[in-house]
Amino acid sequence: MKVKELQNKSNTELQKDLADTRAKLAQLSVDYRTKEVKNVRQIRAQKRTVARILTIMSQNNKASQGEQS
């Protein structure tokens, strides 16, 4: 996912995407251990997507806390 796409989503959508991405990552990890993954870079891509989502969620939380002060 692109950063611009993530920035336009609400927190609930980001949480849903995070859960889906983590589930895919868990499945890829199992598949990797059983030698079923053909493209190992998919695991790296999913990890980066998780990090992007968490970063955007953190930025959104900091921005909303700044508005409340």
Secondary structure by P-SEA (a helix, b strand, c coil): ccaaaaaaccaaaaaaaaaaaaaaaaaaaaaaaaccccccaaaaaaaaaaaaaaaaaaaaaaaaaaaac
